[in-house]
Structures are given as structure tokens and as C-alpha cells.
Amino acid sequence: MQQDTNQKQPLYVIILLILAAEAVFILPFVLQRIFRTTFLESFDISQTELGSCFSVYGTVALVSYLFGGPLADRFKPNILMSVALMLTALGGFYLATYPSLSHLHFLYGFWGFTTIFLFWAAMIKATRIWGGKDKQGIAFGFLDGGRGLVAALFGSVGVLIFSLFITKDIELTSIEERRIAFKEVITYTSIAIMFIGIIVFFLLKFSEVEKINSEKPSKLLTLDNFKLVMKFKAVWLLMIIILCAYYGYKMTDLFSQYAEQVMNYNKIEAAKVGTYLLYMRPVIGVVIGLLADRTRASIWIVVGFLLMTITSLIFYLGIINDSKTLLFILSIGTMALGVYSARVLYFATLEEAKIPLAVTGTAVGFISIVGYTPDIFAGLLMGYFLDANEGALGLRHAFGVMGVFTFVGLVASYLFYRHSISKSV
């Protein structure tokens, strides 16, 4: 007899899930997005070398997506998530020692294991439990939008800490002085993540539904399910859509660098640019989610790719320079709108595409294997163009490559939209 999974869960649980879901990714990704040039200087590495770290992370994560699911069905979410957070934080303390590039590779591989194999499936499962039968959209909408807010808050506090340890004008400081300040940012961030891990262990509890497993673990991964999933045209289109959208999301790492190298902002001002954009994510997530519920999610994915393609072209053509501040702000704001719109609606289209609920997990896993490969190659690709052509020219080429990806995504999302219409007729 199937138990009731629709019992109302406490509000603080989803807040804790949101906090944990982004905190675990602050050290591997968010700090580099906000303090990119400072990170490169502090570790004395090139853009390509940083990209190689992300590639190691992505390679480990890719395997972890497939095999982390069964683990989440054997252990309670609070145990897996708290262990993942605390291990990730320990990696942060090691990061603060400024290890060599080879040791950075090992660290990023370790983070690929902690954040995906131990954390990702457990977090998805916990969110589904909180949402019950009737609030899945709200649950995942809150999760993604809330993660953007948490990232922004971490970024704001990081910029504040960095500025507190810079005792004079940022342009007059030496690399060593900036390294000392950035070390404090890493250390305090790691302490915060460790603290969140402890809270998750003790407080992430559900009302009598943690015992529930709708399917036995042995049935979660079967060859028959994969064969069934591969018959759906929508699955292959979604694979392309997510790959292109996720590459666009990875490009937001360069906004702060563009502000510094092209718009001539100082390092603190440039870091603030990246942080302010993060505050757009929760607003966009809620608004686009509501619009998608009233129309079709695929329409807004098409709009998102169109905005990304147009703004990529603007950056590639070199129209924006330090005398066009308003155009710069409008362009990165518009690009962020496009990126976050597509990201929020990644898997909201499964219902629209008539993918059977029974094979949802298999479909998501299969799509993710290709869809999230930018974790492996995006950093290397961006690093190549940025190192080969320093400054504005390298950034223009990087945005040109993004334009190619987003145009392919635009075509794929339009085909998906047409396909979903034909399925509903």
C-alpha cells in the first residue's frame, strides 16, 4: 500500500534546501565568477589552466550524475547533504593554502565527487519530498530562484570581506596584498559552508515521509527505460537545448572580467557587477515560472535563446566600450535575462513533451550526460580564446563562440516548441 506523500512540510525545510543547494557550489564556481581576475592572479594560473580545473570537475561530475541516484535511495537526504557540504568546506580550507595547479586539479575532482555524487540526487529527492504531489512546480521554482539569491548574498559578503582586508586604494595594492585578502574570503566562505552542513544534518527533517520510496532501487536504472527514453524526439532536442543553455550560463563567469578589462572598472567594482547580476536570478525565476505556467515553457526558452544570441552578437562586434556604460549594463542585464530564463525552465518542459512520469529520472539522467558537458569543455574553450588574445579581443571571440551555441539552441528550442504543439493537437 502506497503511503501518503502529500503531507504538508515545514517552510523552513525548503529555505534550508535552497541555502544548502547553492552553498555547496560557492567554492567551485561562484567565487571564480565574482573574483575571476583576482583568482587567476592569486593562484598564478592562466585562463586555460583554470578551464582545465573545471574540466576535471566536469569529468567526475558526469559519472556522478548517473551513479549518485541509487545512493540517495539508500541514505537520508540530510546525511548525504551534510557530509557533502562539510567535505566541500574542507576542500575550501585547502584552497586557502594556494595549492599548485596539479593539486587544484585534484581538488576540483574531489569537489565533483562531493557536490554531485553525494549531494545532487539527495537534494533533488529532498525537494520532491517537500513539494509532495501538488507543489512540485513551486518547490523547484523556489529552489532555483532561491539559489540565485543565496549566491548573490555570498557574493556580496565576499566582496565586503575582500574590501575590508584591502587597506588602501585597490589599484595601489600588490598581488601579495590581494592574495591575503582573497584568502580571507575563501576561509570565511568555507566556515559558512561547514556551518550550513551542520545545520542540515540536524534540521533537515520531514514529516513521516523519509521512509517512502516510490520505486525499489533496482528499478531505477534499467536498459528498457533507457531504450524507451531514447525513442522520444523531445529528449534529443532537450539534450541540445540544455547543452547550449548551460554553455551560455557558464559565460556569465566573464561579466566581471569584461567590466574590469574593457569598461575599466577596478577589481572591487567589477566583482560587484557579477554580484548584482546574481540578484536578477530569483526575480527572473519566479516571473518566468509564472509565465510558463500560463503559456508554454518552450516559448520562453525560445525567447531566452533569442536574447542570448542578440547580446552575444553585440559583445562580439565590439560595440560596447568604456564610454558606453548604459549599453553595457543593458546588454549584460538582457543576456542574464535570457540565460536565467532558459536555465529555470530546463526540465519544466518534460510534461509538455509528454515524457512518461515513470521514466522521468532516466530521462533527466540521460539528458544530463550530454547537456552538462560544458562543465568539461567550456572553461578550456573560453580559456583558449582569452589567453590567445588578451583583453577586449579575447573576450569578443569568447562571446562570438557563445553566439554560435545560443543560435544552435535557438533552432533546437524552436523545433522543440513546434514538436510540443504537434503532440498536444
C-alpha positions in Angstrom: 0.0 0.0 0.0 1.4 3.4 -1.1 1.8 5.9 1.7 0.6 9.5 1.6 3.4 11.6 0.2 1.4 14.8 0.2 1.7 15.7 3.9 2.5 19.4 4.3 6.1 20.0 5.1 7.6 22.9 7.1 8.5 26.1 5.2 11.9 26.2 6.9 12.9 22.9 5.2 12.7 24.4 1.6 14.6 27.5 2.9 17.3 25.2 4.2 17.4 23.3 1.0 17.8 26.5 -1.0 20.7 27.6 1.3 22.4 24.2 1.0 21.8 23.8 -2.7 23.8 26.9 -3.6 26.3 26.9 -0.7 27.8 23.6 -1.9 28.7 25.3 -5.3 30.1 28.6 -3.9 33.7 27.4 -3.7 34.0 25.5 -7.0 32.2 28.1 -9.1 30.8 31.3 -7.6 34.0 32.7 -6.1 35.7 32.3 -9.5 32.8 34.0 -11.2 32.9 37.1 -8.9 36.7 37.3 -8.4 37.9 35.9 -11.7 41.0 38.0 -12.3 41.9 38.0 -8.6 41.6 34.2 -8.6 43.9 33.9 -11.6 46.4 36.3 -10.1 46.4 34.7 -6.6 47.0 31.2 -8.0 49.3 32.4 -10.8 47.4 30.4 -13.4 46.1 31.2 -16.9 42.5 31.2 -18.2 43.2 27.9 -19.9 44.6 26.4 -16.8 41.5 27.4 -14.8 39.4 25.9 -17.5 41.3 22.6 -17.1 40.3 22.6 -13.4 36.6 22.9 -14.5 37.2 20.1 -16.9 38.4 17.8 -14.2 35.3 18.7 -12.1 33.0 18.1 -15.1 34.5 14.7 -15.9 34.0 13.4 -12.3 30.5 15.1 -12.2 29.4 13.4 -15.4 29.9 10.0 -14.0 28.5 11.1 -10.7 25.1 12.2 -12.2 24.5 8.6 -13.3 25.5 6.8 -10.2 24.6 9.2 -7.4 20.9 8.4 -7.7 20.9 4.9 -6.1 23.0 6.3 -3.2 20.2 8.8 -2.5 17.7 6.0 -2.2 19.8 4.2 0.4 20.5 7.1 2.7 18.5 10.0 4.1 19.0 13.4 2.4 20.2 15.2 5.5 23.0 12.7 6.0 24.3 12.8 2.4 23.9 16.6 2.0 25.6 17.4 5.3 28.5 15.2 4.6 28.8 16.7 1.1 28.8 20.2 2.5 31.3 19.5 5.2 33.7 17.8 2.8 33.3 20.6 0.3 34.2 23.1 3.0 37.3 21.1 3.9 38.3 21.5 0.3 37.9 25.2 0.7 40.3 25.3 3.7 42.8 23.5 1.4 42.1 26.0 -1.4 43.0 28.9 1.0 46.6 27.4 1.2 47.0 28.3 -2.5 47.9 24.8 -3.8 49.7 24.2 -7.1 47.9 23.6 -10.4 48.2 19.8 -10.2 46.8 19.9 -6.7 44.0 22.2 -7.9 43.1 19.6 -10.4 42.8 17.0 -7.6 40.7 19.4 -5.5 38.3 20.1 -8.4 37.9 16.4 -9.0 37.2 16.0 -5.3 34.5 18.7 -5.5 33.0 16.9 -8.5 32.5 13.9 -6.2 31.2 15.8 -3.2 28.8 18.2 -4.9 27.3 15.7 -7.5 27.8 12.1 -6.3 27.0 12.8 -2.7 24.8 15.9 -2.9 22.9 16.4 -6.2 20.4 13.5 -6.2 19.9 13.8 -2.5 19.0 17.4 -2.9 16.6 16.7 -5.8 14.9 13.9 -3.8 14.5 16.2 -0.7 12.9 18.9 -2.9 10.5 16.4 -4.4 9.5 15.2 -0.9 8.9 18.8 0.2 6.8 19.5 -2.8 4.6 16.4 -2.4 2.1 15.7 -5.2 0.7 19.2 -5.7 3.6 21.6 -5.2 6.4 20.3 -7.5 6.4 23.5 -9.6 6.6 25.7 -6.5 9.3 23.6 -4.9 11.6 23.6 -7.9 10.8 27.2 -8.7 11.7 28.3 -5.2 14.8 26.1 -5.3 16.3 27.7 -8.5 15.3 31.2 -7.8 16.4 31.0 -4.2 19.8 29.6 -5.2 20.4 32.7 -7.2 19.6 34.9 -4.1 21.9 32.8 -1.9 24.7 33.1 -4.5 24.2 36.9 -4.6 24.4 37.1 -0.8 27.5 35.0 -0.6 29.0 37.2 -3.4 28.1 40.4 -1.5 29.6 39.2 1.7 32.7 38.0 -0.2 33.2 41.5 -1.8 32.7 43.1 1.7 35.3 40.8 3.3 37.7 41.4 0.4 37.3 45.2 0.7 37.8 45.1 4.5 41.2 43.5 4.1 42.3 46.0 1.4 43.6 48.9 3.5 44.3 51.3 0.6 43.1 52.0 -3.0 42.8 48.7 -4.8 44.9 49.9 -7.7 47.8 50.6 -5.4 47.8 47.2 -3.8 50.3 44.4 -4.7 49.3 40.9 -5.8 50.5 39.6 -2.5 48.2 42.0 -0.6 45.3 40.9 -2.8 46.2 37.2 -2.2 46.0 37.8 1.6 42.6 39.5 1.3 41.2 36.8 -1.1 42.5 34.1 1.3 40.2 35.6 4.0 37.3 35.4 1.6 37.9 31.7 0.9 38.4 30.9 4.6 35.2 32.7 5.8 33.2 31.1 3.0 34.4 27.7 4.0 33.5 28.3 7.6 30.0 29.3 6.5 29.5 26.2 4.3 30.7 24.0 7.2 28.2 25.6 9.5 25.4 25.1 6.9 26.4 21.4 6.7 26.0 21.0 10.5 22.5 22.7 10.4 21.4 20.5 7.5 22.3 17.3 9.5 20.2 18.3 12.5 17.3 20.2 11.0 16.6 18.8 7.5 13.8 16.6 8.7 10.5 15.6 7.0 7.1 14.7 8.4 6.8 10.9 8.3 7.8 10.6 4.6 11.5 9.9 4.7 10.7 6.2 4.8 8.8 6.4 1.5 10.4 5.0 -1.7 8.0 5.0 -4.7 10.2 2.5 -6.6 12.8 0.0 -5.5 16.4 1.0 -6.2 16.8 -2.0 -8.5 14.3 -0.5 -10.9 15.8 3.0 -11.1 18.3 2.1 -13.8 17.2 -0.4 -16.4 18.1 -0.9 -20.1 14.4 -1.0 -21.0 13.9 2.5 -19.6 16.8 3.9 -21.5 15.5 2.4 -24.7 12.1 3.9 -24.1 13.6 7.3 -23.3 15.7 7.3 -26.5 12.6 6.9 -28.6 11.4 10.4 -27.8 12.4 13.2 -30.2 11.9 15.7 -27.4 14.7 14.0 -25.3 17.3 14.6 -28.0 16.2 18.2 -28.6 16.3 18.8 -24.8 19.8 17.4 -24.8 20.9 20.1 -27.3 18.9 22.8 -25.6 20.4 22.2 -22.2 24.0 21.9 -23.6 23.6 25.3 -25.3 21.8 27.0 -22.4 24.3 25.7 -19.9 27.2 26.9 -22.1 25.5 30.3 -22.0 25.3 30.1 -18.2 29.0 29.3 -18.0 29.7 32.5 -20.0 28.3 34.7 -17.1 31.7 33.9 -15.5 33.2 36.6 -17.8 30.9 39.5 -16.9 33.2 40.7 -14.1 36.3 40.3 -16.2 34.7 42.3 -19.1 33.8 45.1 -16.6 37.4 45.2 -15.5 39.3 44.8 -18.7 37.0 46.6 -21.2 35.0 49.0 -19.0 38.0 49.9 -16.8 36.3 49.2 -13.5 38.6 48.4 -10.6 38.6 44.9 -9.1 36.0 45.7 -6.4 33.6 47.4 -8.8 34.0 44.6 -11.3 33.2 42.0 -8.6 30.1 44.0 -7.7 28.9 43.7 -11.3 28.9 39.9 -11.1 27.2 40.0 -7.7 24.4 42.4 -8.8 23.5 40.2 -11.7 23.0 37.3 -9.3 20.2 39.2 -7.7 18.3 39.0 -11.0 18.1 35.3 -10.9 15.4 34.8 -8.2 13.2 37.5 -9.7 13.5 36.1 -13.2 12.9 32.6 -11.9 9.6 33.5 -10.3 8.3 35.7 -13.1 9.3 33.3 -15.9 7.9 30.3 -14.0 4.6 32.1 -13.6 4.5 33.0 -17.3 5.5 29.4 -18.3 2.6 28.0 -16.2 0.1 30.3 -18.1 1.5 29.6 -21.6 4.2 27.1 -22.6 7.7 26.7 -21.1 9.1 26.1 -24.5 8.1 29.6 -25.7 10.1 31.3 -23.0 13.1 29.1 -23.8 13.0 30.3 -27.4 12.8 33.9 -26.1 15.7 33.3 -23.8 17.9 31.9 -26.6 16.9 34.9 -28.8 18.0 37.4 -26.2 21.3 35.5 -25.6 22.1 35.4 -29.3 21.4 39.1 -29.9 23.5 40.2 -26.9 26.3 37.8 -27.8 26.5 39.4 -31.3 26.6 42.9 -29.7 29.6 41.9 -27.5 31.3 40.1 -30.4 31.1 43.1 -32.6 32.9 45.2 -30.0 30.2 47.9 -29.9 30.5 48.2 -26.1 33.4 50.1 -24.7 34.2 52.2 -21.6 32.3 55.2 -23.0 29.0 53.2 -23.2 28.2 52.3 -19.7 24.5 52.3 -20.1 24.7 50.0 -23.1 27.0 47.6 -21.1 24.5 47.5 -18.2 21.5 46.9 -20.5 23.4 44.2 -22.5 24.6 42.1 -19.6 21.2 42.5 -18.0 19.4 41.3 -21.1 21.9 38.5 -21.5 21.3 37.4 -17.9 17.6 37.5 -18.5 18.0 35.2 -21.4 20.4 32.8 -19.6 18.3 32.6 -16.4 15.0 32.2 -18.4 16.4 29.1 -20.2 18.0 27.7 -17.0 14.9 28.0 -14.9 12.8 26.1 -17.5 15.3 23.3 -18.3 13.2 20.4 -17.1 9.8 22.1 -16.9 9.3 21.0 -20.5 9.2 17.3 -19.7 5.4 17.4 -19.0 4.9 19.5 -22.1 6.8 16.9 -24.2 4.6 14.1 -22.8 7.6 12.2 -21.3 6.1 9.5 -19.1 6.3 10.2 -15.4 7.6 6.7 -14.7 10.8 7.3 -16.7 11.4 10.9 -15.6 14.6 10.0 -13.6 16.0 8.0 -16.5 15.2 10.9 -19.0 16.9 13.5 -16.8 20.0 11.3 -16.3 20.3 10.6 -20.0 19.8 14.2 -21.0 22.3 15.4 -18.4 25.1 13.2 -19.6 25.4 15.4 -22.8 23.6 18.5 -21.5 26.1 19.2 -18.8 29.3 18.5 -20.8 30.1 22.3 -20.9 31.4 21.6 -17.3 34.2 19.7 -19.2 35.0 21.9 -22.2 33.5 25.4 -21.7 36.3 26.5 -19.4 39.0 25.2 -21.7 37.4 26.7 -24.8 36.9 30.2 -23.1 40.4 30.0 -21.7 42.0 29.3 -25.1 40.4 32.4 -26.7 41.2 34.6 -23.7 44.8 33.5 -23.5 45.4 33.7 -27.2 44.0 37.2 -27.4 44.4 39.2 -24.3 41.9 41.9 -23.2 38.9 43.0 -25.3 39.7 40.9 -28.4 39.8 37.7 -26.4 36.5 38.5 -24.8 34.9 39.4 -28.1 36.0 36.0 -29.5 34.6 34.2 -26.4 31.2 35.9 -26.8 31.3 35.0 -30.6 31.6 31.3 -29.7 28.7 31.8 -27.2 26.7 33.2 -30.1 27.2 30.0 -32.1 26.0 27.9 -29.2 23.0 30.1 -28.5 21.9 30.2 -32.1 22.0 26.4 -32.2 20.0 26.4 -29.0 17.5 28.9 -30.6 16.9 26.5 -33.5 16.6 23.5 -31.2 14.2 25.2 -28.9 12.0 26.4 -31.8 11.9 22.8 -33.1 11.0 21.6 -29.6 8.2 24.2 -29.4 6.8 23.0 -32.8 7.1 19.4 -31.7 5.3 20.0 -28.4 2.4 21.8 -30.3 2.0 18.8 -32.6 1.9 16.4 -29.6 -0.9 18.4 -28.0 -3.1 18.6 -31.0 
